[in-house]
Amino acid sequence: MAFNLRFTKIIVPAMATIFIEELAVEAVIGVYQHERDAKQPVLINIEMQYDSSHAGVSDNLNHALDYHKITKDIHSFVSESSFNLIETLAEAIVQRILTNQSVTQVRLSVAKPQALNNVKNVGIRITRSLANINAC
């Protein structure tokens, strides 16, 4: 007896996190004059939650979160920006990322490694979700 085995791809919602670690950007950031006079390094870490189920079965970039495109956009945005506070910069980055319809939550940190002597980094970590923003 011969069996006819046919495989069907079943798409089940699967939340995944794409991360970008230590994106280094030179930016104007800070309230003190010496911070406004010259760009300084900023390190950005991003975690983006999205439903990866379609990408997991299709192996197609059109179904995935294009982290290359997101990284280029954030790098360009930050390097051309000028903010007083890292809090404001962090919120602006999160807003840009959440405009991507497939991202449901972002965890982000922004650090200024040269902000203080005798410390490795000074920064902020925030988490924002699309559900919270839409509720406002």
N, C-alpha and C positions, 0 to 999 in steps of 0.2 A: 504494500500500500504506500503510495507516495503522498507526501504532505506538501501542500502549497503554503509556504510561509510568506506572508506579506507583512512588512513592517510599516507602521504608520507613525509619523512623528506627532506626538501629542505635546502641545504647548501649554505648559502650566506656569502661572505667574511665579517668577523667581526674582526676588529682590537681590540686587548685588551692589557692591560698593566699588567704584573706580576711584583710585587715589593717585594724586600727584604730590610727590614729596620734594620739598626744598626747591621750589621754583625760585631762582635768584633773579631779582630785578633791581636795577638802579632807579631810584625814585626820589622826588622831592617830597619829604614827609617830616613834619615836626613843627613846633611852634617857635623854637628859638632861631635867632637869625642865622647862626652857623648851619642849622639844618635846612634853612631856606636858600642859602647861598650856593649849595652844591648837592648834587644827588648823592644818596647813600644807599648801601645795599639793604634790600628787604627780602626776607625769606618767606615764601608762602607755601602752606600745606593745604591741600584740598581733598576732601572725601565727598563723593557725589553718589547718592543712592538712586537707583533706577531699576526698572523692570528689565532684566536682561534675557527674558525667556525667548523672545524672537531671535535675538542675536545668537543665543546658544544653540538654536536649531538651524538657523539659516547660514551661519558663517558669513554674513553679509554686513559690511560696514554701515550700510544704510539703516540697519536695524540696531546698531550699537551706539554707544555714546562715544563720539569722536574726541578723544582726549587730546589728540594732536591739535585739532582746531580750537578747542577750549583753552589749551595752554598758550597757543599763539595769541588768542584774543586777550587773555588776562595779562600776558606779558606786555603786549602793546598798550593796553589800557593803563596799566600801572606806570609804565615807563613814561607815558605822556601826561600823567596826572600830577596834581599838586594838592596834597591834603595836609591839614594841620594835625589831625588825630588819626591814629591807627584804627580807632573804632569806626570812624567815618569811611576810611579806606576799606576795611573789612566788610562793612554793610554794602558798599558799592559793588564790591567783587561778588558777593553773594547774590545781589539783585541781578547782575549780569548772567550768572550761572543759572539761576532759577527761571530765566526767560526761555531756557531750553525746555521744551514741553515734556521731555521724558525724565528730567531730574525731579525727584520728589523731596529730597532733603540734601542739605549741604552742611558739612562740618568744615570749618576753615580756621586756620591760624595764620597770623601775620606777625613776623618778628623783625625787630631792628637790632642786628648784632652789634652795631657800633653806638647804640644809644647811651650806654653807661659804661664806665670803666669797671673793670674787675667782675663783670658778669658775661656769660656767654650770649644770652639773648634777653630781650625784653619784648613782650608781645601780648597778643590777645587771641583767645579762642572763642568762636561763636558757632552755634548750630541754629539753622533756620530751615523750616519746612514749607513747602508750597501750601499745605493745608492751613498753616497758621497765617500765612500772608493773605491767602484768599478769604480768610475769615474776617480780616480787618476791614 
